[in-house]
């Protein structure tokens, strides 16, 4: 993709994926790759930061004889995701307005 994703956007995407249901790291990275060419390893510092901020929790589950770490959104994570969603909707509206020729000043 041409457009890069900054840290708040990555947080927003990760929280949005997890808000739809608990997920493990590789699963999250594959979904995020639809919007970014981010390497799988770049996701784990983001997940760690989200966990340290209390936005996600982890738990282990057995899968084919190995433990797989799952990430679950917390109530404060859901609140943060909703805040970021509102900011995204406003930002997207402004970008669309500019790109489509609207130059209104709000």
C-alpha positions, 0 to 999 in steps of 0.5 A: 500500500502507498499510505503508511500507518502510524502508531495510533492507526495500528492501535485502532486496527488491532483493537478493531480486529480483537473487538470482533473476537479474541485472536492470536498474533499471526491471525491479527497480522494477516488481517492487518496485512490487508491495509499494510505491508507490516512484518509479522514481528512488528505487531508484537510490540504493538500488542505488548503496548496495548497490554501494558496500557490495559487495552488487551489481556492475554490467555493461552490455549492449546492448539495442535499440541502447542500453546497459542497466545490469544488477545482479548479486548478489555472494557477500557480497550473497547472504549479506546477503540470507540474513541479511535473509531470516532476520530477515524470517522471525522478524519475520513470525512475531512479527507474525502471532502478534500479529495472530492473537491470540497474546501469547506472550513469547519 
